[in-house]
Amino acid sequence: MDIKNLKNYLYWLFCQFELITCSYLMEPWEKVLFYTFNIAMLFMVLYTAYIYVSIHISTAFQFCLHLLGNQHENAVSIVK
């Protein structure tokens, strides 16, 4: 796939996005607000997923290790 086809495909996707969201009817300042809000929401969802999914995976892994008998020693038992 060369650059020209990729550029045309991305333009086609953007046109589809504008048609689906009806943003082609908006004035330029409304488009800026609309796109800014959408991009901000996308980044917040991705950030939240990155933070919380990793925490939940870590917790689930620790729980599975606990069920299998591999318990972490706590700091008090190491000092004694």
mmJSON file of the N, C-alpha and C atoms, coordinates in Angstrom:
{"data_MODEL":{"atom_site":{
"group_PDB":["ATOM","ATOM","ATOM","ATOM","ATOM","ATOM","ATOM","ATOM","ATOM","ATOM","ATOM","ATOM","ATOM","ATOM","ATOM","ATOM","ATOM","ATOM","ATOM","ATOM","ATOM","ATOM","ATOM","ATOM","ATOM","ATOM","ATOM","ATOM","ATOM","ATOM","ATOM","ATOM","ATOM","ATOM","ATOM","ATOM","ATOM","ATOM","ATOM","ATOM","ATOM","ATOM","ATOM","ATOM","ATOM","ATOM","ATOM","ATOM","ATOM","ATOM","ATOM","ATOM","ATOM","ATOM","ATOM","ATOM","ATOM","ATOM","ATOM","ATOM","ATOM","ATOM","ATOM","ATOM","ATOM","ATOM","ATOM","ATOM","ATOM","ATOM","ATOM","ATOM","ATOM","ATOM","ATOM","ATOM","ATOM","ATOM","ATOM","ATOM","ATOM","ATOM","ATOM","ATOM","ATOM","ATOM","ATOM","ATOM","ATOM","ATOM","ATOM","ATOM","ATOM","ATOM","ATOM","ATOM","ATOM","ATOM","ATOM","ATOM","ATOM","ATOM","ATOM","ATOM","ATOM","ATOM","ATOM","ATOM","ATOM","ATOM","ATOM","ATOM","ATOM","ATOM","ATOM","ATOM","ATOM","ATOM","ATOM","ATOM","ATOM","ATOM","ATOM","ATOM","ATOM","ATOM","ATOM","ATOM","ATOM","ATOM","ATOM","ATOM","ATOM","ATOM","ATOM","ATOM","ATOM","ATOM","ATOM","ATOM","ATOM","ATOM","ATOM","ATOM","ATOM","ATOM","ATOM","ATOM","ATOM","ATOM","ATOM","ATOM","ATOM","ATOM","ATOM","ATOM","ATOM","ATOM","ATOM","ATOM","ATOM","ATOM","ATOM","ATOM","ATOM","ATOM","ATOM","ATOM","ATOM","ATOM","ATOM","ATOM","ATOM","ATOM","ATOM","ATOM","ATOM","ATOM","ATOM","ATOM","ATOM","ATOM","ATOM","ATOM","ATOM","ATOM","ATOM","ATOM","ATOM","ATOM","ATOM","ATOM","ATOM","ATOM","ATOM","ATOM","ATOM","ATOM","ATOM","ATOM","ATOM","ATOM","ATOM","ATOM","ATOM","ATOM","ATOM","ATOM","ATOM","ATOM","ATOM","ATOM","ATOM","ATOM","ATOM","ATOM","ATOM","ATOM","ATOM","ATOM","ATOM","ATOM","ATOM","ATOM","ATOM","ATOM","ATOM","ATOM","ATOM","ATOM","ATOM","ATOM","ATOM","ATOM","ATOM","ATOM","ATOM","ATOM","ATOM","ATOM"],
"id":[1,2,3,4,5,6,7,8,9,10,11,12,13,14,15,16,17,18,19,20,21,22,23,24,25,26,27,28,29,30,31,32,33,34,35,36,37,38,39,40,41,42,43,44,45,46,47,48,49,50,51,52,53,54,55,56,57,58,59,60,61,62,63,64,65,66,67,68,69,70,71,72,73,74,75,76,77,78,79,80,81,82,83,84,85,86,87,88,89,90,91,92,93,94,95,96,97,98,99,100,101,102,103,104,105,106,107,108,109,110,111,112,113,114,115,116,117,118,119,120,121,122,123,124,125,126,127,128,129,130,131,132,133,134,135,136,137,138,139,140,141,142,143,144,145,146,147,148,149,150,151,152,153,154,155,156,157,158,159,160,161,162,163,164,165,166,167,168,169,170,171,172,173,174,175,176,177,178,179,180,181,182,183,184,185,186,187,188,189,190,191,192,193,194,195,196,197,198,199,200,201,202,203,204,205,206,207,208,209,210,211,212,213,214,215,216,217,218,219,220,221,222,223,224,225,226,227,228,229,230,231,232,233,234,235,236,237,238,239,240],
"type_symbol":["N","C","C","N","C","C","N","C","C","N","C","C","N","C","C","N","C","C","N","C","C","N","C","C","N","C","C","N","C","C","N","C","C","N","C","C","N","C","C","N","C","C","N","C","C","N","C","C","N","C","C","N","C","C","N","C","C","N","C","C","N","C","C","N","C","C","N","C","C","N","C","C","N","C","C","N","C","C","N","C","C","N","C","C","N","C","C","N","C","C","N","C","C","N","C","C","N","C","C","N","C","C","N","C","C","N","C","C","N","C","C","N","C","C","N","C","C","N","C","C","N","C","C","N","C","C","N","C","C","N","C","C","N","C","C","N","C","C","N","C","C","N","C","C","N","C","C","N","C","C","N","C","C","N","C","C","N","C","C","N","C","C","N","C","C","N","C","C","N","C","C","N","C","C","N","C","C","N","C","C","N","C","C","N","C","C","N","C","C","N","C","C","N","C","C","N","C","C","N","C","C","N","C","C","N","C","C","N","C","C","N","C","C","N","C","C","N","C","C","N","C","C","N","C","C","N","C","C","N","C","C","N","C","C","N","C","C","N","C","C"],
"label_atom_id":["N","CA","C","N","CA","C","N","CA","C","N","CA","C","N","CA","C","N","CA","C","N","CA","C","N","CA","C","N","CA","C","N","CA","C","N","CA","C","N","CA","C","N","CA","C","N","CA","C","N","CA","C","N","CA","C","N","CA","C","N","CA","C","N","CA","C","N","CA","C","N","CA","C","N","CA","C","N","CA","C","N","CA","C","N","CA","C","N","CA","C","N","CA","C","N","CA","C","N","CA","C","N","CA","C","N","CA","C","N","CA","C","N","CA","C","N","CA","C","N","CA","C","N","CA","C","N","CA","C","N","CA","C","N","CA","C","N","CA","C","N","CA","C","N","CA","C","N","CA","C","N","CA","C","N","CA","C","N","CA","C","N","CA","C","N","CA","C","N","CA","C","N","CA","C","N","CA","C","N","CA","C","N","CA","C","N","CA","C","N","CA","C","N","CA","C","N","CA","C","N","CA","C","N","CA","C","N","CA","C","N","CA","C","N","CA","C","N","CA","C","N","CA","C","N","CA","C","N","CA","C","N","CA","C","N","CA","C","N","CA","C","N","CA","C","N","CA","C","N","CA","C","N","CA","C","N","CA","C","N","CA","C","N","CA","C","N","CA","C","N","CA","C","N","CA","C","N","CA","C"],
"label_alt_id":[null,null,null,null,null,null,null,null,null,null,null,null,null,null,null,null,null,null,null,null,null,null,null,null,null,null,null,null,null,null,null,null,null,null,null,null,null,null,null,null,null,null,null,null,null,null,null,null,null,null,null,null,null,null,null,null,null,null,null,null,null,null,null,null,null,null,null,null,null,null,null,null,null,null,null,null,null,null,null,null,null,null,null,null,null,null,null,null,null,null,null,null,null,null,null,null,null,null,null,null,null,null,null,null,null,null,null,null,null,null,null,null,null,null,null,null,null,null,null,null,null,null,null,null,null,null,null,null,null,null,null,null,null,null,null,null,null,null,null,null,null,null,null,null,null,null,null,null,null,null,null,null,null,null,null,null,null,null,null,null,null,null,null,null,null,null,null,null,null,null,null,null,null,null,null,null,null,null,null,null,null,null,null,null,null,null,null,null,null,null,null,null,null,null,null,null,null,null,null,null,null,null,null,null,null,null,null,null,null,null,null,null,null,null,null,null,null,null,null,null,null,null,null,null,null,null,null,null,null,null,null,null,null,null,null,null,null,null,null,null],
"label_comp_id":["MET","MET","MET","ASP","ASP","ASP","ILE","ILE","ILE","LYS","LYS","LYS","ASN","ASN","ASN","LEU","LEU","LEU","LYS","LYS","LYS","ASN","ASN","ASN","TYR","TYR","TYR","LEU","LEU","LEU","TYR","TYR","TYR","TRP","TRP","TRP","LEU","LEU","LEU","PHE","PHE","PHE","CYS","CYS","CYS","GLN","GLN","GLN","PHE","PHE","PHE","GLU","GLU","GLU","LEU","LEU","LEU","ILE","ILE","ILE","THR","THR","THR","CYS","CYS","CYS","SER","SER","SER","TYR","TYR","TYR","LEU","LEU","LEU","MET","MET","MET","GLU","GLU","GLU","PRO","PRO","PRO","TRP","TRP","TRP","GLU","GLU","GLU","LYS","LYS","LYS","VAL","VAL","VAL","LEU","LEU","LEU","PHE","PHE","PHE","TYR","TYR","TYR","THR","THR","THR","PHE","PHE","PHE","ASN","ASN","ASN","ILE","ILE","ILE","ALA","ALA","ALA","MET","MET","MET","LEU","LEU","LEU","PHE","PHE","PHE","MET","MET","MET","VAL","VAL","VAL","LEU","LEU","LEU","TYR","TYR","TYR","THR","THR","THR","ALA","ALA","ALA","TYR","TYR","TYR","ILE","ILE","ILE","TYR","TYR","TYR","VAL","VAL","VAL","SER","SER","SER","ILE","ILE","ILE","HIS","HIS","HIS","ILE","ILE","ILE","SER","SER","SER","THR","THR","THR","ALA","ALA","ALA","PHE","PHE","PHE","GLN","GLN","GLN","PHE","PHE","PHE","CYS","CYS","CYS","LEU","LEU","LEU","HIS","HIS","HIS","LEU","LEU","LEU","LEU","LEU","LEU","GLY","GLY","GLY","ASN","ASN","ASN","GLN","GLN","GLN","HIS","HIS","HIS","GLU","GLU","GLU","ASN","ASN","ASN","ALA","ALA","ALA","VAL","VAL","VAL","SER","SER","SER","ILE","ILE","ILE","VAL","VAL","VAL","LYS","LYS","LYS"],
"label_asym_id":["A","A","A","A","A","A","A","A","A","A","A","A","A","A","A","A","A","A","A","A","A","A","A","A","A","A","A","A","A","A","A","A","A","A","A","A","A","A","A","A","A","A","A","A","A","A","A","A","A","A","A","A","A","A","A","A","A","A","A","A","A","A","A","A","A","A","A","A","A","A","A","A","A","A","A","A","A","A","A","A","A","A","A","A","A","A","A","A","A","A","A","A","A","A","A","A","A","A","A","A","A","A","A","A","A","A","A","A","A","A","A","A","A","A","A","A","A","A","A","A","A","A","A","A","A","A","A","A","A","A","A","A","A","A","A","A","A","A","A","A","A","A","A","A","A","A","A","A","A","A","A","A","A","A","A","A","A","A","A","A","A","A","A","A","A","A","A","A","A","A","A","A","A","A","A","A","A","A","A","A","A","A","A","A","A","A","A","A","A","A","A","A","A","A","A","A","A","A","A","A","A","A","A","A","A","A","A","A","A","A","A","A","A","A","A","A","A","A","A","A","A","A","A","A","A","A","A","A","A","A","A","A","A","A","A","A","A","A","A","A"],
"label_entity_id":["1","1","1","1","1","1","1","1","1","1","1","1","1","1","1","1","1","1","1","1","1","1","1","1","1","1","1","1","1","1","1","1","1","1","1","1","1","1","1","1","1","1","1","1","1","1","1","1","1","1","1","1","1","1","1","1","1","1","1","1","1","1","1","1","1","1","1","1","1","1","1","1","1","1","1","1","1","1","1","1","1","1","1","1","1","1","1","1","1","1","1","1","1","1","1","1","1","1","1","1","1","1","1","1","1","1","1","1","1","1","1","1","1","1","1","1","1","1","1","1","1","1","1","1","1","1","1","1","1","1","1","1","1","1","1","1","1","1","1","1","1","1","1","1","1","1","1","1","1","1","1","1","1","1","1","1","1","1","1","1","1","1","1","1","1","1","1","1","1","1","1","1","1","1","1","1","1","1","1","1","1","1","1","1","1","1","1","1","1","1","1","1","1","1","1","1","1","1","1","1","1","1","1","1","1","1","1","1","1","1","1","1","1","1","1","1","1","1","1","1","1","1","1","1","1","1","1","1","1","1","1","1","1","1","1","1","1","1","1","1"],
"label_seq_id":[1,1,1,2,2,2,3,3,3,4,4,4,5,5,5,6,6,6,7,7,7,8,8,8,9,9,9,10,10,10,11,11,11,12,12,12,13,13,13,14,14,14,15,15,15,16,16,16,17,17,17,18,18,18,19,19,19,20,20,20,21,21,21,22,22,22,23,23,23,24,24,24,25,25,25,26,26,26,27,27,27,28,28,28,29,29,29,30,30,30,31,31,31,32,32,32,33,33,33,34,34,34,35,35,35,36,36,36,37,37,37,38,38,38,39,39,39,40,40,40,41,41,41,42,42,42,43,43,43,44,44,44,45,45,45,46,46,46,47,47,47,48,48,48,49,49,49,50,50,50,51,51,51,52,52,52,53,53,53,54,54,54,55,55,55,56,56,56,57,57,57,58,58,58,59,59,59,60,60,60,61,61,61,62,62,62,63,63,63,64,64,64,65,65,65,66,66,66,67,67,67,68,68,68,69,69,69,70,70,70,71,71,71,72,72,72,73,73,73,74,74,74,75,75,75,76,76,76,77,77,77,78,78,78,79,79,79,80,80,80],
"pdbx_PDB_ins_code":[null,null,null,null,null,null,null,null,null,null,null,null,null,null,null,null,null,null,null,null,null,null,null,null,null,null,null,null,null,null,null,null,null,null,null,null,null,null,null,null,null,null,null,null,null,null,null,null,null,null,null,null,null,null,null,null,null,null,null,null,null,null,null,null,null,null,null,null,null,null,null,null,null,null,null,null,null,null,null,null,null,null,null,null,null,null,null,null,null,null,null,null,null,null,null,null,null,null,null,null,null,null,null,null,null,null,null,null,null,null,null,null,null,null,null,null,null,null,null,null,null,null,null,null,null,null,null,null,null,null,null,null,null,null,null,null,null,null,null,null,null,null,null,null,null,null,null,null,null,null,null,null,null,null,null,null,null,null,null,null,null,null,null,null,null,null,null,null,null,null,null,null,null,null,null,null,null,null,null,null,null,null,null,null,null,null,null,null,null,null,null,null,null,null,null,null,null,null,null,null,null,null,null,null,null,null,null,null,null,null,null,null,null,null,null,null,null,null,null,null,null,null,null,null,null,null,null,null,null,null,null,null,null,null,null,null,null,null,null,null],
"Cartn_x":[0.851,0.0,0.897,0.78,1.649,1.017,1.761,1.37,0.095,-0.04,-1.211,-2.488,-2.435,-3.608,-3.934,-2.91,-3.123,-3.751,-3.26,-3.807,-5.278,-5.586,-6.977,-7.864,-7.345,-8.114,-8.397,-7.382,-7.589,-8.572,-8.494,-9.452,-10.857,-10.995,-12.29,-12.854,-11.982,-12.413,-12.872,-12.132,-12.519,-13.863,-14.086,-15.377,-16.492,-16.243,-17.245,-17.553,-16.514,-16.7,-17.554,-17.268,-18.059,-19.512,-19.717,-21.085,-21.843,-21.191,-21.849,-22.192,-21.29,-21.508,-22.209,-22.448,-23.067,-22.244,-20.953,-20.111,-19.801,-20.125,-19.919,-20.904,-21.959,-22.94,-22.532,-21.531,-21.138,-20.289,-20.307,-19.417,-18.01,-16.988,-15.608,-15.356,-15.884,-15.641,-16.371,-17.495,-18.2,-17.435,-16.836,-16.022,-14.835,-14.198,-13.046,-13.476,-14.58,-15.08,-15.451,-16.126,-16.568,-15.376,-14.401,-13.227,-12.371,-12.247,-11.474,-12.104,-13.419,-14.117,-13.948,-14.112,-13.987,-12.58,-11.572,-10.185,-9.871,-10.354,-10.129,-10.781,-11.996,-12.675,-11.945,-11.461,-10.72,-9.457,-8.703,-7.485,-7.793,-8.889,-9.253,-9.63,-10.364,-10.739,-9.499,-8.591,-7.371,-6.485,-6.354,-5.546,-6.152,-7.467,-8.141,-7.99,-8.146,-7.976,-6.542,-5.58,-4.169,-3.873,-4.393,-4.12,-4.876,-6.185,-6.995,-6.918,-6.766,-6.658,-5.365,-4.284,-3.022,-3.102,-3.797,-3.961,-4.789,-5.871,-6.732,-6.017,-5.23,-4.472,-3.454,-2.789,-1.822,-2.5,-3.65,-4.381,-4.85,-5.353,-5.796,-4.62,-3.474,-2.284,-1.846,-1.867,-1.507,-2.493,-3.777,-4.793,-4.557,-4.235,-3.96,-2.725,-1.698,-0.51,-0.85,-1.708,-2.119,-2.877,-3.734,-4.479,-3.561,-2.501,-1.573,-0.565,-0.562,0.317,1.584,1.829,3.015,2.687,2.842,2.495,3.733,3.528,4.625,4.875,6.144,6.466,6.277,5.699,5.538,6.818,6.902,8.13,8.451,7.436,7.674,8.377,7.987,8.618,10.051,10.361,11.726,12.65,12.162,12.974,13.274,12.341,12.534,13.552],
"Cartn_y":[-1.177,0.0,1.24,2.057,3.223,4.404,5.492,6.666,7.302,7.372,8.016,7.254,5.929,5.138,5.28,5.33,5.517,6.871,7.904,9.244,9.284,8.669,8.628,7.845,6.747,5.941,6.709,7.41,8.207,9.346,9.961,11.001,10.424,9.242,8.582,8.269,7.792,7.525,8.8,9.891,11.159,11.633,11.475,11.847,10.989,9.706,8.835,9.28,9.66,10.151,11.413,12.323,13.551,13.269,12.313,11.966,11.312,10.422,9.714,10.665,11.577,12.497,13.787,13.944,15.162,16.411,16.249,17.403,18.228,17.711,18.492,19.668,19.614,20.703,21.816,21.577,22.536,23.656,24.765,25.867,25.514,26.199,25.839,25.904,26.904,26.983,25.861,25.418,24.3,22.992,22.863,21.671,21.593,22.74,22.759,22.304,22.829,22.416,20.929,20.478,19.091,18.136,18.423,17.551,17.588,18.765,18.882,18.043,18.133,17.34,15.853,15.432,14.007,13.485,14.26,13.835,13.782,14.768,14.762,13.542,13.218,12.048,10.755,10.676,9.492,9.302,10.384,10.282,9.924,10.457,10.113,8.64,8.129,6.704,5.831,6.178,5.387,5.429,6.6,6.734,5.922,6.023,5.276,3.781,3.345,1.924,1.483,2.306,1.967,1.827,2.745,2.713,1.584,1.533,0.602,-0.836,-1.044,-2.422,-3.042,-2.284,-2.833,-3.14,-2.307,-2.569,-3.827,-3.978,-5.148,-6.428,-6.363,-7.541,-7.926,-6.936,-7.203,-7.812,-7.279,-7.817,-9.242,-9.498,-10.846,-11.823,-11.388,-12.238,-12.562,-11.559,-11.783,-12.74,-12.611,-13.498,-14.94,-15.101,-16.448,-17.045,-16.24,-16.731,-17.13,-16.362,-16.686,-18.013,-18.243,-19.511,-20.695,-20.484,-21.562,-21.823,-20.964,-21.195,-20.382,-19.583,-18.728,-17.404,-17.364,-16.154,-15.29,-13.993,-13.051,-12.945,-12.862,-12.618,-11.128,-10.814,-9.394,-8.871,-7.575,-6.93,-7.315,-7.588,-7.921,-9.264,-10.251,-11.569,-11.555,-10.65,-10.556,-9.955,-8.98,-8.303,-9.236,-10.079,-10.967,-12.012],
"Cartn_z":[0.0,0.0,0.0,-1.008,-1.076,-0.34,-0.283,0.502,-0.054,-1.367,-1.959,-1.608,-1.683,-1.314,0.17,0.995,2.427,2.703,2.017,2.197,1.771,0.647,0.186,1.146,1.681,2.618,3.908,4.43,5.641,5.396,4.223,3.882,3.793,3.213,3.122,4.515,5.431,6.798,7.492,7.275,7.879,7.332,6.038,5.445,6.019,6.216,6.83,8.255,8.994,10.357,10.363,9.448,9.38,8.995,8.118,7.742,8.891,9.599,10.695,11.83,12.154,13.27,12.855,11.567,11.01,11.315,11.506,11.805,10.557,9.382,8.166,8.103,8.923,8.97,9.932,10.747,11.777,11.196,11.916,11.571,12.071,11.548,11.938,13.444,14.127,15.571,16.313,15.795,16.406,16.188,15.011,14.743,15.693,15.943,16.853,18.243,18.732,20.036,20.053,19.031,18.937,18.896,18.041,17.918,19.184,19.79,21.026,22.125,22.249,23.261,22.997,21.755,21.421,21.667,21.297,21.51,23.003,23.753,25.203,25.848,25.445,25.998,25.623,24.395,23.962,24.801,25.017,25.815,27.264,27.817,29.192,29.316,28.344,28.371,28.229,27.319,27.144,28.386,28.991,30.211,31.35,31.516,32.568,32.35,31.125,30.824,31.108,30.745,30.976,32.464,33.267,34.703,35.392,35.198,35.976,35.486,34.216,33.73,34.23,34.235,34.735,36.228,36.984,38.42,38.637,37.881,38.04,37.604,36.57,36.139,37.208,37.779,38.838,40.064,40.439,41.582,41.311,40.121,39.776,39.779,39.295,39.294,40.722,41.592,42.997,43.661,43.32,43.876,43.417,42.131,41.617,42.284,42.502,43.203,44.629,45.26,46.625,46.646,45.657,45.596,45.349,44.612,44.305,45.423,46.45,47.588,47.576,46.577,46.538,47.212,48.515,49.249,49.412,49.299,49.511,51.011,51.38,52.773,53.023,54.164,54.463,55.096,55.243,55.714,57.147,57.966,59.366,59.477,58.68,58.793,58.251,57.371,56.847,57.899,58.686,59.686,60.84,61.229,62.404,62.17],
"occupancy":[1.0,1.0,1.0,1.0,1.0,1.0,1.0,1.0,1.0,1.0,1.0,1.0,1.0,1.0,1.0,1.0,1.0,1.0,1.0,1.0,1.0,1.0,1.0,1.0,1.0,1.0,1.0,1.0,1.0,1.0,1.0,1.0,1.0,1.0,1.0,1.0,1.0,1.0,1.0,1.0,1.0,1.0,1.0,1.0,1.0,1.0,1.0,1.0,1.0,1.0,1.0,1.0,1.0,1.0,1.0,1.0,1.0,1.0,1.0,1.0,1.0,1.0,1.0,1.0,1.0,1.0,1.0,1.0,1.0,1.0,1.0,1.0,1.0,1.0,1.0,1.0,1.0,1.0,1.0,1.0,1.0,1.0,1.0,1.0,1.0,1.0,1.0,1.0,1.0,1.0,1.0,1.0,1.0,1.0,1.0,1.0,1.0,1.0,1.0,1.0,1.0,1.0,1.0,1.0,1.0,1.0,1.0,1.0,1.0,1.0,1.0,1.0,1.0,1.0,1.0,1.0,1.0,1.0,1.0,1.0,1.0,1.0,1.0,1.0,1.0,1.0,1.0,1.0,1.0,1.0,1.0,1.0,1.0,1.0,1.0,1.0,1.0,1.0,1.0,1.0,1.0,1.0,1.0,1.0,1.0,1.0,1.0,1.0,1.0,1.0,1.0,1.0,1.0,1.0,1.0,1.0,1.0,1.0,1.0,1.0,1.0,1.0,1.0,1.0,1.0,1.0,1.0,1.0,1.0,1.0,1.0,1.0,1.0,1.0,1.0,1.0,1.0,1.0,1.0,1.0,1.0,1.0,1.0,1.0,1.0,1.0,1.0,1.0,1.0,1.0,1.0,1.0,1.0,1.0,1.0,1.0,1.0,1.0,1.0,1.0,1.0,1.0,1.0,1.0,1.0,1.0,1.0,1.0,1.0,1.0,1.0,1.0,1.0,1.0,1.0,1.0,1.0,1.0,1.0,1.0,1.0,1.0,1.0,1.0,1.0,1.0,1.0,1.0,1.0,1.0,1.0,1.0,1.0,1.0,1.0,1.0,1.0,1.0,1.0,1.0],
"B_iso_or_equiv":[0.0,0.0,0.0,0.0,0.0,0.0,0.0,0.0,0.0,0.0,0.0,0.0,0.0,0.0,0.0,0.0,0.0,0.0,0.0,0.0,0.0,0.0,0.0,0.0,0.0,0.0,0.0,0.0,0.0,0.0,0.0,0.0,0.0,0.0,0.0,0.0,0.0,0.0,0.0,0.0,0.0,0.0,0.0,0.0,0.0,0.0,0.0,0.0,0.0,0.0,0.0,0.0,0.0,0.0,0.0,0.0,0.0,0.0,0.0,0.0,0.0,0.0,0.0,0.0,0.0,0.0,0.0,0.0,0.0,0.0,0.0,0.0,0.0,0.0,0.0,0.0,0.0,0.0,0.0,0.0,0.0,0.0,0.0,0.0,0.0,0.0,0.0,0.0,0.0,0.0,0.0,0.0,0.0,0.0,0.0,0.0,0.0,0.0,0.0,0.0,0.0,0.0,0.0,0.0,0.0,0.0,0.0,0.0,0.0,0.0,0.0,0.0,0.0,0.0,0.0,0.0,0.0,0.0,0.0,0.0,0.0,0.0,0.0,0.0,0.0,0.0,0.0,0.0,0.0,0.0,0.0,0.0,0.0,0.0,0.0,0.0,0.0,0.0,0.0,0.0,0.0,0.0,0.0,0.0,0.0,0.0,0.0,0.0,0.0,0.0,0.0,0.0,0.0,0.0,0.0,0.0,0.0,0.0,0.0,0.0,0.0,0.0,0.0,0.0,0.0,0.0,0.0,0.0,0.0,0.0,0.0,0.0,0.0,0.0,0.0,0.0,0.0,0.0,0.0,0.0,0.0,0.0,0.0,0.0,0.0,0.0,0.0,0.0,0.0,0.0,0.0,0.0,0.0,0.0,0.0,0.0,0.0,0.0,0.0,0.0,0.0,0.0,0.0,0.0,0.0,0.0,0.0,0.0,0.0,0.0,0.0,0.0,0.0,0.0,0.0,0.0,0.0,0.0,0.0,0.0,0.0,0.0,0.0,0.0,0.0,0.0,0.0,0.0,0.0,0.0,0.0,0.0,0.0,0.0,0.0,0.0,0.0,0.0,0.0,0.0],
"pdbx_formal_charge":[null,null,null,null,null,null,null,null,null,null,null,null,null,null,null,null,null,null,null,null,null,null,null,null,null,null,null,null,null,null,null,null,null,null,null,null,null,null,null,null,null,null,null,null,null,null,null,null,null,null,null,null,null,null,null,null,null,null,null,null,null,null,null,null,null,null,null,null,null,null,null,null,null,null,null,null,null,null,null,null,null,null,null,null,null,null,null,null,null,null,null,null,null,null,null,null,null,null,null,null,null,null,null,null,null,null,null,null,null,null,null,null,null,null,null,null,null,null,null,null,null,null,null,null,null,null,null,null,null,null,null,null,null,null,null,null,null,null,null,null,null,null,null,null,null,null,null,null,null,null,null,null,null,null,null,null,null,null,null,null,null,null,null,null,null,null,null,null,null,null,null,null,null,null,null,null,null,null,null,null,null,null,null,null,null,null,null,null,null,null,null,null,null,null,null,null,null,null,null,null,null,null,null,null,null,null,null,null,null,null,null,null,null,null,null,null,null,null,null,null,null,null,null,null,null,null,null,null,null,null,null,null,null,null,null,null,null,null,null,null],
"auth_seq_id":[1,1,1,2,2,2,3,3,3,4,4,4,5,5,5,6,6,6,7,7,7,8,8,8,9,9,9,10,10,10,11,11,11,12,12,12,13,13,13,14,14,14,15,15,15,16,16,16,17,17,17,18,18,18,19,19,19,20,20,20,21,21,21,22,22,22,23,23,23,24,24,24,25,25,25,26,26,26,27,27,27,28,28,28,29,29,29,30,30,30,31,31,31,32,32,32,33,33,33,34,34,34,35,35,35,36,36,36,37,37,37,38,38,38,39,39,39,40,40,40,41,41,41,42,42,42,43,43,43,44,44,44,45,45,45,46,46,46,47,47,47,48,48,48,49,49,49,50,50,50,51,51,51,52,52,52,53,53,53,54,54,54,55,55,55,56,56,56,57,57,57,58,58,58,59,59,59,60,60,60,61,61,61,62,62,62,63,63,63,64,64,64,65,65,65,66,66,66,67,67,67,68,68,68,69,69,69,70,70,70,71,71,71,72,72,72,73,73,73,74,74,74,75,75,75,76,76,76,77,77,77,78,78,78,79,79,79,80,80,80],
"auth_comp_id":["MET","MET","MET","ASP","ASP","ASP","ILE","ILE","ILE","LYS","LYS","LYS","ASN","ASN","ASN","LEU","LEU","LEU","LYS","LYS","LYS","ASN","ASN","ASN","TYR","TYR","TYR","LEU","LEU","LEU","TYR","TYR","TYR","TRP","TRP","TRP","LEU","LEU","LEU","PHE","PHE","PHE","CYS","CYS","CYS","GLN","GLN","GLN","PHE","PHE","PHE","GLU","GLU","GLU","LEU","LEU","LEU","ILE","ILE","ILE","THR","THR","THR","CYS","CYS","CYS","SER","SER","SER","TYR","TYR","TYR","LEU","LEU","LEU","MET","MET","MET","GLU","GLU","GLU","PRO","PRO","PRO","TRP","TRP","TRP","GLU","GLU","GLU","LYS","LYS","LYS","VAL","VAL","VAL","LEU","LEU","LEU","PHE","PHE","PHE","TYR","TYR","TYR","THR","THR","THR","PHE","PHE","PHE","ASN","ASN","ASN","ILE","ILE","ILE","ALA","ALA","ALA","MET","MET","MET","LEU","LEU","LEU","PHE","PHE","PHE","MET","MET","MET","VAL","VAL","VAL","LEU","LEU","LEU","TYR","TYR","TYR","THR","THR","THR","ALA","ALA","ALA","TYR","TYR","TYR","ILE","ILE","ILE","TYR","TYR","TYR","VAL","VAL","VAL","SER","SER","SER","ILE","ILE","ILE","HIS","HIS","HIS","ILE","ILE","ILE","SER","SER","SER","THR","THR","THR","ALA","ALA","ALA","PHE","PHE","PHE","GLN","GLN","GLN","PHE","PHE","PHE","CYS","CYS","CYS","LEU","LEU","LEU","HIS","HIS","HIS","LEU","LEU","LEU","LEU","LEU","LEU","GLY","GLY","GLY","ASN","ASN","ASN","GLN","GLN","GLN","HIS","HIS","HIS","GLU","GLU","GLU","ASN","ASN","ASN","ALA","ALA","ALA","VAL","VAL","VAL","SER","SER","SER","ILE","ILE","ILE","VAL","VAL","VAL","LYS","LYS","LYS"],
"auth_asym_id":["A","A","A","A","A","A","A","A","A","A","A","A","A","A","A","A","A","A","A","A","A","A","A","A","A","A","A","A","A","A","A","A","A","A","A","A","A","A","A","A","A","A","A","A","A","A","A","A","A","A","A","A","A","A","A","A","A","A","A","A","A","A","A","A","A","A","A","A","A","A","A","A","A","A","A","A","A","A","A","A","A","A","A","A","A","A","A","A","A","A","A","A","A","A","A","A","A","A","A","A","A","A","A","A","A","A","A","A","A","A","A","A","A","A","A","A","A","A","A","A","A","A","A","A","A","A","A","A","A","A","A","A","A","A","A","A","A","A","A","A","A","A","A","A","A","A","A","A","A","A","A","A","A","A","A","A","A","A","A","A","A","A","A","A","A","A","A","A","A","A","A","A","A","A","A","A","A","A","A","A","A","A","A","A","A","A","A","A","A","A","A","A","A","A","A","A","A","A","A","A","A","A","A","A","A","A","A","A","A","A","A","A","A","A","A","A","A","A","A","A","A","A","A","A","A","A","A","A","A","A","A","A","A","A","A","A","A","A","A","A"],
"auth_atom_id":["N","CA","C","N","CA","C","N","CA","C","N","CA","C","N","CA","C","N","CA","C","N","CA","C","N","CA","C","N","CA","C","N","CA","C","N","CA","C","N","CA","C","N","CA","C","N","CA","C","N","CA","C","N","CA","C","N","CA","C","N","CA","C","N","CA","C","N","CA","C","N","CA","C","N","CA","C","N","CA","C","N","CA","C","N","CA","C","N","CA","C","N","CA","C","N","CA","C","N","CA","C","N","CA","C","N","CA","C","N","CA","C","N","CA","C","N","CA","C","N","CA","C","N","CA","C","N","CA","C","N","CA","C","N","CA","C","N","CA","C","N","CA","C","N","CA","C","N","CA","C","N","CA","C","N","CA","C","N","CA","C","N","CA","C","N","CA","C","N","CA","C","N","CA","C","N","CA","C","N","CA","C","N","CA","C","N","CA","C","N","CA","C","N","CA","C","N","CA","C","N","CA","C","N","CA","C","N","CA","C","N","CA","C","N","CA","C","N","CA","C","N","CA","C","N","CA","C","N","CA","C","N","CA","C","N","CA","C","N","CA","C","N","CA","C","N","CA","C","N","CA","C","N","CA","C","N","CA","C","N","CA","C","N","CA","C","N","CA","C","N","CA","C","N","CA","C","N","CA","C"],
"pdbx_PDB_model_num":[1,1,1,1,1,1,1,1,1,1,1,1,1,1,1,1,1,1,1,1,1,1,1,1,1,1,1,1,1,1,1,1,1,1,1,1,1,1,1,1,1,1,1,1,1,1,1,1,1,1,1,1,1,1,1,1,1,1,1,1,1,1,1,1,1,1,1,1,1,1,1,1,1,1,1,1,1,1,1,1,1,1,1,1,1,1,1,1,1,1,1,1,1,1,1,1,1,1,1,1,1,1,1,1,1,1,1,1,1,1,1,1,1,1,1,1,1,1,1,1,1,1,1,1,1,1,1,1,1,1,1,1,1,1,1,1,1,1,1,1,1,1,1,1,1,1,1,1,1,1,1,1,1,1,1,1,1,1,1,1,1,1,1,1,1,1,1,1,1,1,1,1,1,1,1,1,1,1,1,1,1,1,1,1,1,1,1,1,1,1,1,1,1,1,1,1,1,1,1,1,1,1,1,1,1,1,1,1,1,1,1,1,1,1,1,1,1,1,1,1,1,1,1,1,1,1,1,1,1,1,1,1,1,1,1,1,1,1,1,1]
}}}
